[in-house]
Amino acid sequence: MQNPTVVIGASWFQEASFCEQKLYLSRVKKLPLIETKAMVKGALIHEGKYEDFLKSAIPTSWEEFFRSDELVTSREVELQHTSNNVVLLGRIDELSCDKDGVYITDDKPSNYAYIGIRKQIWAYCNLLENNFKELIQKPIYAVLKNRDDGSVIWKEKYTGAHKEQFLLAMLRLREVLSGNRKPEPTKNPNKCAVCQYNNVCEFSLVK
């Protein structure tokens, strides 16, 4: 019997790294999340950056974009790709290209590139490769910027090793979301303390 197709959002890799059980409660059990002030602030900041981008954006084709030797930038690029019974979805905060490479940038209110954040950006890299494999003839770089001050926190060339690590994480997440694998709860009580599900989660460490 063929496994069912599972939809996975790129940002879910960061969520899974925080706690697979929380992701399971949110994405499979569909328990509601209360919109926090931080979530509202983040959405407003992204919306403002996109509006600023549109004021000076010049329409171009993807062929011209990826051929450009001068720095060109796009924002809020939505992509999807289906493979291994997974529909992978993602919206790239900022996509840039110049003579030296293609840069996939994610904006986060963070000063550290946690593994979950890196997997999220590698998911974007995977989506870009699969959607534009015939057009991209330059190296792809994964970039994390501090959302508030624009500083580059992490920048690394996307390699085959990163792709392998991401694909393994995707297959694991597929098994969790399809119910074929039990989600692993965090062992960090500090994460439980800030989790919105700490009153209903059977694995909560702060009850």
Contacts in CASP RR format, 6 or more apart in sequence:
PFRMAT RR
TARGET T0000
AUTHOR 0000-0000-0000
METHOD contacts of the structure
MODEL  1
MQNPTVVIGASWFQEASFCEQKLYLSRVKKLPLIETKAMVKGALIHEGKY
EDFLKSAIPTSWEEFFRSDELVTSREVELQHTSNNVVLLGRIDELSCDKD
GVYITDDKPSNYAYIGIRKQIWAYCNLLENNFKELIQKPIYAVLKNRDDG
SVIWKEKYTGAHKEQFLLAMLRLREVLSGNRKPEPTKNPNKCAVCQYNNV
CEFSLVK
2 85 0 8 1.000
3 85 0 8 1.000
3 174 0 8 1.000
3 178 0 8 1.000
3 180 0 8 1.000
4 85 0 8 1.000
4 178 0 8 1.000
5 82 0 8 1.000
5 85 0 8 1.000
5 86 0 8 1.000
5 87 0 8 1.000
6 85 0 8 1.000
6 86 0 8 1.000
6 87 0 8 1.000
6 174 0 8 1.000
6 177 0 8 1.000
6 178 0 8 1.000
7 86 0 8 1.000
7 87 0 8 1.000
7 89 0 8 1.000
8 86 0 8 1.000
8 87 0 8 1.000
8 88 0 8 1.000
8 89 0 8 1.000
8 170 0 8 1.000
8 173 0 8 1.000
8 174 0 8 1.000
8 177 0 8 1.000
9 88 0 8 1.000
9 89 0 8 1.000
9 90 0 8 1.000
9 123 0 8 1.000
10 88 0 8 1.000
10 89 0 8 1.000
10 90 0 8 1.000
10 91 0 8 1.000
10 120 0 8 1.000
10 123 0 8 1.000
10 124 0 8 1.000
10 127 0 8 1.000
11 90 0 8 1.000
11 120 0 8 1.000
12 23 0 8 1.000
12 27 0 8 1.000
12 173 0 8 1.000
13 116 0 8 1.000
13 119 0 8 1.000
13 120 0 8 1.000
13 122 0 8 1.000
13 123 0 8 1.000
13 166 0 8 1.000
13 169 0 8 1.000
13 170 0 8 1.000
13 173 0 8 1.000
14 114 0 8 1.000
14 116 0 8 1.000
14 117 0 8 1.000
14 119 0 8 1.000
14 120 0 8 1.000
15 22 0 8 1.000
15 23 0 8 1.000
15 26 0 8 1.000
16 23 0 8 1.000
16 116 0 8 1.000
16 169 0 8 1.000
16 173 0 8 1.000
16 176 0 8 1.000
17 114 0 8 1.000
17 115 0 8 1.000
17 116 0 8 1.000
17 117 0 8 1.000
17 119 0 8 1.000
18 116 0 8 1.000
18 186 0 8 1.000
18 191 0 8 1.000
19 185 0 8 1.000
19 186 0 8 1.000
19 191 0 8 1.000
19 195 0 8 1.000
20 176 0 8 1.000
20 183 0 8 1.000
20 184 0 8 1.000
20 185 0 8 1.000
21 183 0 8 1.000
21 184 0 8 1.000
21 185 0 8 1.000
21 186 0 8 1.000
21 201 0 8 1.000
21 203 0 8 1.000
22 186 0 8 1.000
22 195 0 8 1.000
22 197 0 8 1.000
22 201 0 8 1.000
23 173 0 8 1.000
23 176 0 8 1.000
23 183 0 8 1.000
24 176 0 8 1.000
24 177 0 8 1.000
24 183 0 8 1.000
25 31 0 8 1.000
25 197 0 8 1.000
25 200 0 8 1.000
25 201 0 8 1.000
26 33 0 8 1.000
26 197 0 8 1.000
27 177 0 8 1.000
28 177 0 8 1.000
28 179 0 8 1.000
31 197 0 8 1.000
31 200 0 8 1.000
33 196 0 8 1.000
34 196 0 8 1.000
38 109 0 8 1.000
42 109 0 8 1.000
42 147 0 8 1.000
45 107 0 8 1.000
45 147 0 8 1.000
45 148 0 8 1.000
46 76 0 8 1.000
46 93 0 8 1.000
46 107 0 8 1.000
49 75 0 8 1.000
49 93 0 8 1.000
49 107 0 8 1.000
50 75 0 8 1.000
50 76 0 8 1.000
53 73 0 8 1.000
53 74 0 8 1.000
53 75 0 8 1.000
57 74 0 8 1.000
60 72 0 8 1.000
62 132 0 8 1.000
62 135 0 8 1.000
63 135 0 8 1.000
65 72 0 8 1.000
65 74 0 8 1.000
65 97 0 8 1.000
66 97 0 8 1.000
66 102 0 8 1.000
66 132 0 8 1.000
66 135 0 8 1.000
66 136 0 8 1.000
66 137 0 8 1.000
66 138 0 8 1.000
68 97 0 8 1.000
68 98 0 8 1.000
68 99 0 8 1.000
69 98 0 8 1.000
69 99 0 8 1.000
70 98 0 8 1.000
70 99 0 8 1.000
71 96 0 8 1.000
71 97 0 8 1.000
71 98 0 8 1.000
72 96 0 8 1.000
72 97 0 8 1.000
72 98 0 8 1.000
73 94 0 8 1.000
73 95 0 8 1.000
73 96 0 8 1.000
74 94 0 8 1.000
74 95 0 8 1.000
74 96 0 8 1.000
75 92 0 8 1.000
75 93 0 8 1.000
75 94 0 8 1.000
75 95 0 8 1.000
76 91 0 8 1.000
76 92 0 8 1.000
76 93 0 8 1.000
77 91 0 8 1.000
77 92 0 8 1.000
77 95 0 8 1.000
78 89 0 8 1.000
78 90 0 8 1.000
78 91 0 8 1.000
78 92 0 8 1.000
79 89 0 8 1.000
79 90 0 8 1.000
79 91 0 8 1.000
79 92 0 8 1.000
79 124 0 8 1.000
79 127 0 8 1.000
79 128 0 8 1.000
79 131 0 8 1.000
80 87 0 8 1.000
80 88 0 8 1.000
80 89 0 8 1.000
80 90 0 8 1.000
80 127 0 8 1.000
81 87 0 8 1.000
81 88 0 8 1.000
81 126 0 8 1.000
81 127 0 8 1.000
81 130 0 8 1.000
81 131 0 8 1.000
82 88 0 8 1.000
83 130 0 8 1.000
84 167 0 8 1.000
84 170 0 8 1.000
84 171 0 8 1.000
84 174 0 8 1.000
85 174 0 8 1.000
86 170 0 8 1.000
86 174 0 8 1.000
88 123 0 8 1.000
88 126 0 8 1.000
88 127 0 8 1.000
88 170 0 8 1.000
90 123 0 8 1.000
90 124 0 8 1.000
90 127 0 8 1.000
92 104 0 8 1.000
92 105 0 8 1.000
92 106 0 8 1.000
92 124 0 8 1.000
92 127 0 8 1.000
92 128 0 8 1.000
93 105 0 8 1.000
93 106 0 8 1.000
93 107 0 8 1.000
94 103 0 8 1.000
94 104 0 8 1.000
94 105 0 8 1.000
94 106 0 8 1.000
94 107 0 8 1.000
94 145 0 8 1.000
95 102 0 8 1.000
95 103 0 8 1.000
95 104 0 8 1.000
95 105 0 8 1.000
95 128 0 8 1.000
96 102 0 8 1.000
96 103 0 8 1.000
96 105 0 8 1.000
97 103 0 8 1.000
97 138 0 8 1.000
100 138 0 8 1.000
100 139 0 8 1.000
101 138 0 8 1.000
101 139 0 8 1.000
101 140 0 8 1.000
101 141 0 8 1.000
102 128 0 8 1.000
102 136 0 8 1.000
102 138 0 8 1.000
102 139 0 8 1.000
102 140 0 8 1.000
102 141 0 8 1.000
103 140 0 8 1.000
103 141 0 8 1.000
103 143 0 8 1.000
103 155 0 8 1.000
104 121 0 8 1.000
104 124 0 8 1.000
104 125 0 8 1.000
104 128 0 8 1.000
104 140 0 8 1.000
104 141 0 8 1.000
104 142 0 8 1.000
104 143 0 8 1.000
104 158 0 8 1.000
105 143 0 8 1.000
105 144 0 8 1.000
105 145 0 8 1.000
106 117 0 8 1.000
106 120 0 8 1.000
106 121 0 8 1.000
106 124 0 8 1.000
106 143 0 8 1.000
106 144 0 8 1.000
106 145 0 8 1.000
107 145 0 8 1.000
107 146 0 8 1.000
107 147 0 8 1.000
107 150 0 8 1.000
108 117 0 8 1.000
108 144 0 8 1.000
108 145 0 8 1.000
108 146 0 8 1.000
108 147 0 8 1.000
108 153 0 8 1.000
109 146 0 8 1.000
109 147 0 8 1.000
109 148 0 8 1.000
110 117 0 8 1.000
110 144 0 8 1.000
110 146 0 8 1.000
110 147 0 8 1.000
110 153 0 8 1.000
111 146 0 8 1.000
111 153 0 8 1.000
112 153 0 8 1.000
113 144 0 8 1.000
113 153 0 8 1.000
113 154 0 8 1.000
117 144 0 8 1.000
118 142 0 8 1.000
118 144 0 8 1.000
118 154 0 8 1.000
118 162 0 8 1.000
119 165 0 8 1.000
119 166 0 8 1.000
119 169 0 8 1.000
121 142 0 8 1.000
121 143 0 8 1.000
121 144 0 8 1.000
122 142 0 8 1.000
122 158 0 8 1.000
122 162 0 8 1.000
122 163 0 8 1.000
122 165 0 8 1.000
122 166 0 8 1.000
123 166 0 8 1.000
123 170 0 8 1.000
124 142 0 8 1.000
125 140 0 8 1.000
125 142 0 8 1.000
125 158 0 8 1.000
125 162 0 8 1.000
125 163 0 8 1.000
125 166 0 8 1.000
126 163 0 8 1.000
126 166 0 8 1.000
126 167 0 8 1.000
128 136 0 8 1.000
128 140 0 8 1.000
129 136 0 8 1.000
129 140 0 8 1.000
139 157 0 8 1.000
139 158 0 8 1.000
140 157 0 8 1.000
140 158 0 8 1.000
141 155 0 8 1.000
141 156 0 8 1.000
141 157 0 8 1.000
141 158 0 8 1.000
142 154 0 8 1.000
142 155 0 8 1.000
142 156 0 8 1.000
142 157 0 8 1.000
142 158 0 8 1.000
142 162 0 8 1.000
143 152 0 8 1.000
143 154 0 8 1.000
143 155 0 8 1.000
144 152 0 8 1.000
144 153 0 8 1.000
144 154 0 8 1.000
144 155 0 8 1.000
145 151 0 8 1.000
145 152 0 8 1.000
145 153 0 8 1.000
146 153 0 8 1.000
156 162 0 8 1.000
172 181 0 8 1.000
175 181 0 8 1.000
176 182 0 8 1.000
176 183 0 8 1.000
185 201 0 8 1.000
185 203 0 8 1.000
186 192 0 8 1.000
186 203 0 8 1.000
186 205 0 8 1.000
187 205 0 8 1.000
188 205 0 8 1.000
189 205 0 8 1.000
189 206 0 8 1.000
192 198 0 8 1.000
192 201 0 8 1.000
192 204 0 8 1.000
192 205 0 8 1.000
192 206 0 8 1.000
193 206 0 8 1.000
195 201 0 8 1.000
195 204 0 8 1.000
197 204 0 8 1.000
198 204 0 8 1.000
198 206 0 8 1.000
198 207 0 8 1.000
199 207 0 8 1.000
END
